């Protein structure tokens, strides 16, 4: 009990009338009665007031309803008639050292952890309502289309990346100049491979690299993907439309937004649906956040990320 933060040196002994009680007994009484009063005064110094101390770090958590001591029930109001009974009850109810080891420990939560938990909770709440502001940001970079044309023009190896890596694992639709549509992987791969290399800018762009700029634009301390929480977005499903009729590439991608979770795992917060349309002839690049679907239902799990 030495570290429970309760000072027992003054508690309950300020105005209990003990001094007056002893003075009245001393008066002119014979020595025998004076001696008899001494044990009563001595026995009154023995009790210690039972107390319940709050667990460290939870002082401002109203839901726990912890309080300092047993206020309002200390039993020290100038009434000494039942003092011996109170002492016996206190001794009976006292927690023995052997019982302390069996009590479940309450994990201490630092103010920094509480602040981070609150910040993460607010972040999750804001995800579904920030779509309009995010789309406004995406429309501000009017130079992005020209930069993307230069990027693909200087990287002929992106053609091989599309054919060898992306076509086998992603969904593709190819619109031919005569408006016929190919969706089977073998047909898609065959046609894209036949496109002359000096006219294959659409083939080079028809992969996940088309979404790199949109991810960068959505990353920031107050944006969708927040680096201060180590948030990341990973593509879970992508589909591409390579339109040789209108000379453009379109992509629709679902991405998983996550932050670090318990034991090195990732905690999924939301699924993002993003759309990109690239027209190198104009040139024009259009990005849009279509949906942000929050998948985290129990925000108490965020305590693992705040730990």
One Martini backbone bead per residue (centre of mass of N, CA, C, O) as a GRO file, in nm:
protein
  307
    1UNK     BB    1   0.049   0.067   0.000
    2UNK     BB    2   0.289   0.281  -0.054
    3UNK     BB    3   0.192   0.345  -0.382
    4UNK     BB    4  -0.127   0.468  -0.375
    5UNK     BB    5  -0.137   0.792  -0.301
    6UNK     BB    6  -0.220   0.774   0.011
    7UNK     BB    7  -0.254   0.987   0.287
    8UNK     BB    8  -0.257   0.880   0.637
    9UNK     BB    9  -0.153   1.107   0.843
   10UNK     BB   10  -0.445   1.299   0.832
   11UNK     BB   11  -0.678   1.113   0.800
   12UNK     BB   12  -0.957   1.173   1.012
   13UNK     BB   13  -0.792   1.372   1.257
   14UNK     BB   14  -0.871   1.678   1.280
   15UNK     BB   15  -1.212   1.682   1.401
   16UNK     BB   16  -1.279   1.426   1.614
   17UNK     BB   17  -1.228   1.500   1.934
   18UNK     BB   18  -0.983   1.366   2.084
   19UNK     BB   19  -0.853   1.592   2.248
   20UNK     BB   20  -1.103   1.654   2.417
   21UNK     BB   21  -1.139   1.373   2.534
   22UNK     BB   22  -0.871   1.367   2.687
   23UNK     BB   23  -0.897   1.632   2.850
   24UNK     BB   24  -1.153   1.549   3.006
   25UNK     BB   25  -1.022   1.300   3.143
   26UNK     BB   26  -0.803   1.437   3.303
   27UNK     BB   27  -0.839   1.661   3.489
   28UNK     BB   28  -0.965   1.536   3.819
   29UNK     BB   29  -0.900   1.259   3.785
   30UNK     BB   30  -0.799   0.978   3.873
   31UNK     BB   31  -0.536   0.779   3.784
   32UNK     BB   32  -0.698   0.530   3.701
   33UNK     BB   33  -0.870   0.670   3.478
   34UNK     BB   34  -0.633   0.778   3.313
   35UNK     BB   35  -0.521   0.500   3.241
   36UNK     BB   36  -0.780   0.395   3.094
   37UNK     BB   37  -0.764   0.610   2.854
   38UNK     BB   38  -0.506   0.530   2.703
   39UNK     BB   39  -0.589   0.281   2.525
   40UNK     BB   40  -0.797   0.429   2.353
   41UNK     BB   41  -0.592   0.621   2.218
   42UNK     BB   42  -0.408   0.398   2.110
   43UNK     BB   43  -0.621   0.236   1.942
   44UNK     BB   44  -0.687   0.486   1.748
   45UNK     BB   45  -0.401   0.465   1.584
   46UNK     BB   46  -0.427   0.187   1.416
   47UNK     BB   47  -0.596   0.263   1.194
   48UNK     BB   48  -0.669   0.219   0.849
   49UNK     BB   49  -0.778   0.356   0.559
   50UNK     BB   50  -0.947   0.238   0.318
   51UNK     BB   51  -0.844   0.203  -0.031
   52UNK     BB   52  -0.888   0.309  -0.382
   53UNK     BB   53  -0.686   0.308  -0.650
   54UNK     BB   54  -0.603   0.433  -0.939
   55UNK     BB   55  -0.509   0.362  -1.241
   56UNK     BB   56  -0.273   0.428  -1.438
   57UNK     BB   57  -0.396   0.651  -1.703
   58UNK     BB   58  -0.734   0.674  -1.603
   59UNK     BB   59  -0.831   0.958  -1.489
   60UNK     BB   60  -1.003   1.049  -1.777
   61UNK     BB   61  -1.205   0.792  -1.751
   62UNK     BB   62  -1.540   0.785  -1.714
   63UNK     BB   63  -1.620   0.480  -1.766
   64UNK     BB   64  -1.471   0.361  -1.508
   65UNK     BB   65  -1.535   0.512  -1.235
   66UNK     BB   66  -1.301   0.623  -1.076
   67UNK     BB   67  -1.178   0.671  -0.735
   68UNK     BB   68  -1.066   0.832  -0.450
   69UNK     BB   69  -1.140   0.619  -0.261
   70UNK     BB   70  -1.409   0.612   0.008
   71UNK     BB   71  -1.609   0.844  -0.026
   72UNK     BB   72  -1.850   0.892   0.228
   73UNK     BB   73  -1.728   0.601   0.395
   74UNK     BB   74  -1.518   0.633   0.657
   75UNK     BB   75  -1.626   0.657   0.968
   76UNK     BB   76  -1.490   0.950   1.121
   77UNK     BB   77  -1.745   1.093   1.286
   78UNK     BB   78  -1.704   1.135   1.614
   79UNK     BB   79  -1.747   0.808   1.624
   80UNK     BB   80  -1.640   0.564   1.882
   81UNK     BB   81  -1.836   0.330   1.945
   82UNK     BB   82  -1.754   0.144   1.663
   83UNK     BB   83  -1.441   0.106   1.633
   84UNK     BB   84  -1.383  -0.198   1.674
   85UNK     BB   85  -1.575  -0.298   1.451
   86UNK     BB   86  -1.437  -0.147   1.218
   87UNK     BB   87  -1.163  -0.284   1.245
   88UNK     BB   88  -1.260  -0.575   1.198
   89UNK     BB   89  -1.380  -0.524   0.916
   90UNK     BB   90  -1.122  -0.415   0.778
   91UNK     BB   91  -0.955  -0.674   0.826
   92UNK     BB   92  -1.146  -0.867   0.670
   93UNK     BB   93  -1.141  -0.685   0.389
   94UNK     BB   94  -0.860  -0.708   0.344
   95UNK     BB   95  -0.604  -0.736   0.121
   96UNK     BB   96  -0.411  -0.986   0.047
   97UNK     BB   97  -0.114  -1.059  -0.100
   98UNK     BB   98  -0.218  -1.327  -0.239
   99UNK     BB   99  -0.454  -1.174  -0.396
  100UNK     BB  100  -0.299  -0.977  -0.580
  101UNK     BB  101  -0.178  -1.189  -0.786
  102UNK     BB  102  -0.486  -1.261  -0.901
  103UNK     BB  103  -0.513  -0.997  -1.026
  104UNK     BB  104  -0.587  -0.818  -1.288
  105UNK     BB  105  -0.414  -0.637  -1.508
  106UNK     BB  106  -0.382  -0.290  -1.592
  107UNK     BB  107  -0.310  -0.128  -1.860
  108UNK     BB  108  -0.115   0.122  -1.933
  109UNK     BB  109  -0.203   0.456  -2.050
  110UNK     BB  110  -0.087   0.694  -2.228
  111UNK     BB  111  -0.136   1.007  -2.344
  112UNK     BB  112  -0.028   0.940  -2.629
  113UNK     BB  113  -0.218   0.698  -2.683
  114UNK     BB  114  -0.484   0.850  -2.649
  115UNK     BB  115  -0.430   1.056  -2.874
  116UNK     BB  116  -0.392   0.851  -3.107
  117UNK     BB  117  -0.665   0.713  -3.087
  118UNK     BB  118  -0.834   0.967  -3.142
  119UNK     BB  119  -0.706   1.029  -3.419
  120UNK     BB  120  -0.780   0.762  -3.560
  121UNK     BB  121  -1.086   0.784  -3.521
  122UNK     BB  122  -1.118   1.047  -3.686
  123UNK     BB  123  -1.003   0.937  -3.947
  124UNK     BB  124  -1.220   0.721  -3.999
  125UNK     BB  125  -1.466   0.919  -3.995
  126UNK     BB  126  -1.352   1.094  -4.256
  127UNK     BB  127  -1.335   0.910  -4.510
  128UNK     BB  128  -1.646   0.928  -4.629
  129UNK     BB  129  -1.631   1.275  -4.653
  130UNK     BB  130  -1.363   1.343  -4.858
  131UNK     BB  131  -1.421   1.313  -5.165
  132UNK     BB  132  -1.468   1.601  -5.281
  133UNK     BB  133  -1.189   1.721  -5.193
  134UNK     BB  134  -1.014   1.517  -5.347
  135UNK     BB  135  -1.119   1.581  -5.637
  136UNK     BB  136  -1.024   1.874  -5.634
  137UNK     BB  137  -0.722   1.807  -5.618
  138UNK     BB  138  -0.702   1.627  -5.885
  139UNK     BB  139  -0.772   1.893  -6.081
  140UNK     BB  140  -0.507   2.088  -6.048
  141UNK     BB  141  -0.314   1.914  -6.245
  142UNK     BB  142  -0.248   2.017  -6.576
  143UNK     BB  143   0.050   1.872  -6.629
  144UNK     BB  144   0.022   1.557  -6.603
  145UNK     BB  145  -0.023   1.457  -6.896
  146UNK     BB  146   0.249   1.547  -7.020
  147UNK     BB  147   0.428   1.391  -6.820
  148UNK     BB  148   0.315   1.107  -6.895
  149UNK     BB  149   0.406   1.102  -7.185
  150UNK     BB  150   0.710   1.121  -7.124
  151UNK     BB  151   0.733   0.872  -6.950
  152UNK     BB  152   0.645   0.654  -7.168
  153UNK     BB  153   0.838   0.739  -7.402
  154UNK     BB  154   1.104   0.665  -7.206
  155UNK     BB  155   0.951   0.356  -7.154
  156UNK     BB  156   0.946   0.068  -7.328
  157UNK     BB  157   0.931  -0.156  -7.092
  158UNK     BB  158   0.619  -0.118  -7.022
  159UNK     BB  159   0.513  -0.318  -7.224
  160UNK     BB  160   0.618  -0.579  -7.087
  161UNK     BB  161   0.473  -0.536  -6.822
  162UNK     BB  162   0.190  -0.563  -6.932
  163UNK     BB  163   0.216  -0.847  -7.075
  164UNK     BB  164   0.364  -1.018  -6.830
  165UNK     BB  165   0.207  -0.904  -6.559
  166UNK     BB  166  -0.092  -0.783  -6.601
  167UNK     BB  167  -0.264  -0.958  -6.794
  168UNK     BB  168  -0.269  -1.227  -6.616
  169UNK     BB  169  -0.404  -1.061  -6.340
  170UNK     BB  170  -0.590  -0.879  -6.503
  171UNK     BB  171  -0.849  -0.689  -6.634
  172UNK     BB  172  -0.934  -0.687  -6.987
  173UNK     BB  173  -1.020  -0.436  -7.245
  174UNK     BB  174  -1.049  -0.433  -7.603
  175UNK     BB  175  -1.081  -0.167  -7.837
  176UNK     BB  176  -1.126  -0.157  -8.153
  177UNK     BB  177  -1.144   0.036  -8.433
  178UNK     BB  178  -1.425  -0.138  -8.503
  179UNK     BB  179  -1.544  -0.196  -8.195
  180UNK     BB  180  -1.437  -0.436  -8.103
  181UNK     BB  181  -1.424  -0.686  -7.832
  182UNK     BB  182  -1.177  -0.783  -7.592
  183UNK     BB  183  -1.137  -1.035  -7.302
  184UNK     BB  184  -0.954  -1.248  -7.358
  185UNK     BB  185  -0.636  -1.307  -7.273
  186UNK     BB  186  -0.524  -1.418  -7.539
  187UNK     BB  187  -0.637  -1.192  -7.721
  188UNK     BB  188  -0.517  -0.954  -7.575
  189UNK     BB  189  -0.217  -1.036  -7.594
  190UNK     BB  190  -0.206  -1.059  -7.901
  191UNK     BB  191  -0.284  -0.771  -7.979
  192UNK     BB  192  -0.080  -0.603  -7.808
  193UNK     BB  193   0.172  -0.741  -7.945
  194UNK     BB  194   0.097  -0.617  -8.244
  195UNK     BB  195   0.176  -0.347  -8.167
  196UNK     BB  196   0.359  -0.104  -8.255
  197UNK     BB  197   0.622   0.050  -8.092
  198UNK     BB  198   0.558   0.348  -8.222
  199UNK     BB  199   0.227   0.288  -8.105
  200UNK     BB  200   0.243   0.194  -7.767
  201UNK     BB  201   0.144   0.391  -7.537
  202UNK     BB  202  -0.108   0.238  -7.435
  203UNK     BB  203   0.041  -0.017  -7.345
  204UNK     BB  204   0.233   0.121  -7.138
  205UNK     BB  205  -0.026   0.244  -6.964
  206UNK     BB  206  -0.170  -0.053  -6.908
  207UNK     BB  207  -0.120  -0.002  -6.579
  208UNK     BB  208  -0.043   0.077  -6.247
  209UNK     BB  209   0.121   0.337  -6.318
  210UNK     BB  210  -0.135   0.516  -6.372
  211UNK     BB  211  -0.182   0.537  -6.036
  212UNK     BB  212   0.058   0.687  -5.900
  213UNK     BB  213  -0.042   0.987  -5.891
  214UNK     BB  214  -0.300   0.946  -5.722
  215UNK     BB  215  -0.161   0.843  -5.468
  216UNK     BB  216   0.018   1.093  -5.423
  217UNK     BB  217  -0.229   1.299  -5.407
  218UNK     BB  218  -0.358   1.125  -5.145
  219UNK     BB  219  -0.097   1.208  -4.986
  220UNK     BB  220  -0.123   1.311  -4.639
  221UNK     BB  221  -0.194   1.445  -4.331
  222UNK     BB  222  -0.509   1.537  -4.456
  223UNK     BB  223  -0.564   1.284  -4.615
  224UNK     BB  224  -0.614   0.961  -4.707
  225UNK     BB  225  -0.295   0.903  -4.696
  226UNK     BB  226  -0.124   0.871  -4.384
  227UNK     BB  227   0.204   0.877  -4.279
  228UNK     BB  228   0.176   0.909  -3.959
  229UNK     BB  229   0.026   0.601  -3.974
  230UNK     BB  230   0.140   0.416  -4.202
  231UNK     BB  231  -0.021   0.437  -4.456
  232UNK     BB  232  -0.166   0.219  -4.710
  233UNK     BB  233  -0.202   0.124  -5.068
  234UNK     BB  234  -0.351  -0.171  -5.216
  235UNK     BB  235  -0.407  -0.354  -5.484
  236UNK     BB  236  -0.687  -0.586  -5.543
  237UNK     BB  237  -0.825  -0.448  -5.810
  238UNK     BB  238  -0.802  -0.444  -6.177
  239UNK     BB  239  -0.910  -0.251  -6.464
  240UNK     BB  240  -0.878  -0.241  -6.831
  241UNK     BB  241  -0.913   0.002  -7.102
  242UNK     BB  242  -0.826  -0.036  -7.444
  243UNK     BB  243  -0.877   0.239  -7.671
  244UNK     BB  244  -0.841   0.246  -8.024
  245UNK     BB  245  -1.074   0.439  -8.107
  246UNK     BB  246  -0.999   0.686  -7.878
  247UNK     BB  247  -0.713   0.686  -7.760
  248UNK     BB  248  -0.741   0.525  -7.465
  249UNK     BB  249  -0.710   0.487  -7.102
  250UNK     BB  250  -0.872   0.281  -6.858
  251UNK     BB  251  -0.925   0.276  -6.491
  252UNK     BB  252  -1.026   0.035  -6.234
  253UNK     BB  253  -0.968   0.058  -5.875
  254UNK     BB  254  -0.902  -0.147  -5.590
  255UNK     BB  255  -0.816  -0.038  -5.258
  256UNK     BB  256  -0.629  -0.096  -4.963
  257UNK     BB  257  -0.661   0.056  -4.651
  258UNK     BB  258  -0.382   0.075  -4.417
  259UNK     BB  259  -0.250  -0.017  -4.092
  260UNK     BB  260  -0.089  -0.092  -3.833
  261UNK     BB  261  -0.109  -0.365  -3.622
  262UNK     BB  262  -0.100  -0.657  -3.476
  263UNK     BB  263   0.188  -0.824  -3.490
  264UNK     BB  264   0.254  -0.692  -3.792
  265UNK     BB  265  -0.004  -0.630  -3.905
  266UNK     BB  266  -0.288  -0.534  -4.100
  267UNK     BB  267  -0.530  -0.269  -4.086
  268UNK     BB  268  -0.831  -0.239  -4.224
  269UNK     BB  269  -1.030   0.047  -4.320
  270UNK     BB  270  -1.054   0.061  -4.652
  271UNK     BB  271  -1.214   0.093  -4.971
  272UNK     BB  272  -1.089   0.197  -5.285
  273UNK     BB  273  -1.226   0.379  -5.567
  274UNK     BB  274  -1.053   0.421  -5.874
  275UNK     BB  275  -1.009   0.659  -6.150
  276UNK     BB  276  -0.868   0.643  -6.489
  277UNK     BB  277  -0.786   0.882  -6.766
  278UNK     BB  278  -0.595   0.845  -7.076
  279UNK     BB  279  -0.503   1.106  -7.326
  280UNK     BB  280  -0.233   1.158  -7.541
  281UNK     BB  281  -0.347   1.353  -7.772
  282UNK     BB  282  -0.424   1.622  -7.628
  283UNK     BB  283  -0.371   1.602  -7.340
  284UNK     BB  284  -0.531   1.374  -7.086
  285UNK     BB  285  -0.607   1.368  -6.723
  286UNK     BB  286  -0.823   1.158  -6.518
  287UNK     BB  287  -0.920   1.179  -6.179
  288UNK     BB  288  -1.106   0.954  -5.939
  289UNK     BB  289  -1.307   0.926  -5.655
  290UNK     BB  290  -1.569   0.709  -5.608
  291UNK     BB  291  -1.494   0.540  -5.335
  292UNK     BB  292  -1.538   0.504  -4.963
  293UNK     BB  293  -1.518   0.200  -4.781
  294UNK     BB  294  -1.577   0.126  -4.467
  295UNK     BB  295  -1.459  -0.173  -4.272
  296UNK     BB  296  -1.437  -0.062  -3.991
  297UNK     BB  297  -1.635  -0.135  -3.700
  298UNK     BB  298  -1.415  -0.161  -3.461
  299UNK     BB  299  -1.242   0.098  -3.302
  300UNK     BB  300  -1.096  -0.050  -3.062
  301UNK     BB  301  -0.865  -0.176  -3.243
  302UNK     BB  302  -0.687   0.088  -3.251
  303UNK     BB  303  -0.520   0.030  -2.991
  304UNK     BB  304  -0.301  -0.140  -3.135
  305UNK     BB  305  -0.192   0.105  -3.309
  306UNK     BB  306  -0.139   0.294  -3.044
  307UNK     BB  307   0.086   0.113  -2.886
   0.00000   0.00000   0.00000
